[in-house]
Amino acid sequence: MDKLRVGVLGATGMVGQNYLRLLENHPWFEVAYVAASPKSAGKPYAEAVAGRWNLDKPIPEKVKGLMVEDASNIAAAKGKADFVFSALDLPTKDETKALELAYAKEGFPVFSNSSANRWTEDVPMLIPEINHGHLSLIESQKKNRGFSKGFVVVKPNCSLQSYITPIHALEQKGHKVELLVITTLQAVSGAGYPGVPSLDMVDNIVPYIGGEEIKTEKEPSKIFGKIAAGKCVPDESIKITSTCTRVPVVDGHTACVTMKFKGAKPSKEEIIKIWRDFKSAPKELKLTFAPERPIIYIEEENRPQPRKDRDSEKAMAVTCGRLRDCPVFDYRFVGLSHNTVRGAAGGGILNAELAYKKNLL
């Protein structure tokens, strides 16, 4: 079959580079258009990222010669891309929000990694294993904004993806969670490139990441929310408090989670079984980036570990361990996900695959 032509906005940055790597040889999508800042525009991609390509694998051959366009020039994408992934990082969130909506108005479906449109009421913020039904917002979004074929879909912040799917799996089985206390240990790749200065990270932990705690605490409410009257009504029934830290790990965000149930707590054996048995739409629809096991539970007391577990299931799974009783609340556990794959480009690709299977592309 003919592949859909993909554009990547912000293609020279860390997330953009991961999109290009992960989309190489994709069965449904093919990168045909790359765009970035005016500084990179007008150069072949390989030249634009010379000295700045930060991935282990080389630049995909089909991408090297693509001419980089100015991301703000939407007309340049016409006839070259059927939809776009947005890894934009403009000077302000308002500028990013406006440009993504402008692409949608011009007929491009936009799958964004930016936080700019996460709280736009008619824009779905997706983790397909949890709220795939929120794609229904696209119809309202088009009607509200006069879009024809275009729309915007976003993915949530990477900081919460190490724990939110395991919590959803428990709630889905009737075990209502009332309270979460979370400490994240987040990899340096989450800060992009050049990111955090080495002298801040070597032999050190930084106990603050700007903006991360509010995202960790608030974004789950939209993901767990209900669709009503053409918008998402957040579900704030779970109270979340978090401390987000930066640790000297290259890839892989870890979350140390304490949870309290609203009613009677399930047994540890039941929780582990729920996690291991969890299935959802991505696997049922046979999406290319869907993990076979969305949640992996490891019995060893010293796991999960970023270096050993971040790449499980194409780096798209959440790996859990250390489920144990808590003397203050009910249980504690440790969760891990790959921040630049599951938490960034891979999550964006999974969202696009879901839309493709739902005949929205």
C-alpha angles and dihedrals in degrees: 000000000000112000122231113251113243130204123200117206113201088023096161096058129086096268092041091053090052090052090055092047095047095044094055107117093001109165096225107025134052127188108240103153135041128186136176141148122330088256091066097036118112095029130104108257094247090055093046092057097037107143090005103074101115104180129101093233120067123254109283109261094232091056101046095082099039111119112240113234130200106267091217091061100083093174090067090065094054111113092007104073133036092198138351141228112219119215091157122154105184122175092266135025090234091059092050092047092050095048094049091050089047090056089050091050089054090056103267121130104224124207106193137197093186123104090222097097100028093105097039100123098227096040114094116228102206142202096166094210089059114028108013087142090070088080084086086079089074092075091053092044092054092047094046094049103031093245118162108193100345130091141152126243122178136195122221129252117290093234095075100043094084092068113016100081093052089050091049091051091056094047090048088060092051100264101128114209115214106177138021127189110192137184115186126204102199128196122241092241087071088073093059124226130348081006123156115011112254093236088060093052109033109095089356151091121212110213096203136060114179113248096355099107095054090048092048092050101040110031095069089065091065094043090052091041129114128243112240132159093355098307140080115259107204120236106223096175093115114071111212130189120181146182114201119202136180116228133186095261121119100215134004130065116224125200125197104205133193115188138189123197123220094225134014112338120239120237120265089246091055093049093051091047091050091051095047094046095046115128132168147170100293093062094039090053091046094235112186095234095041113120115235087223110030091188122034121191118201120198098204111107094226097054151137099049124174097231094048103035112025094090096052115132095007088314088291101106131092109232117206134188145149095057104177143149119280121218091211105036129003113282144353129208141164122236130191134189135169105257100201095043111030091020097045133004097010091050090050091051091049089054090052091048090053091051090048092053090047089055094246094126 
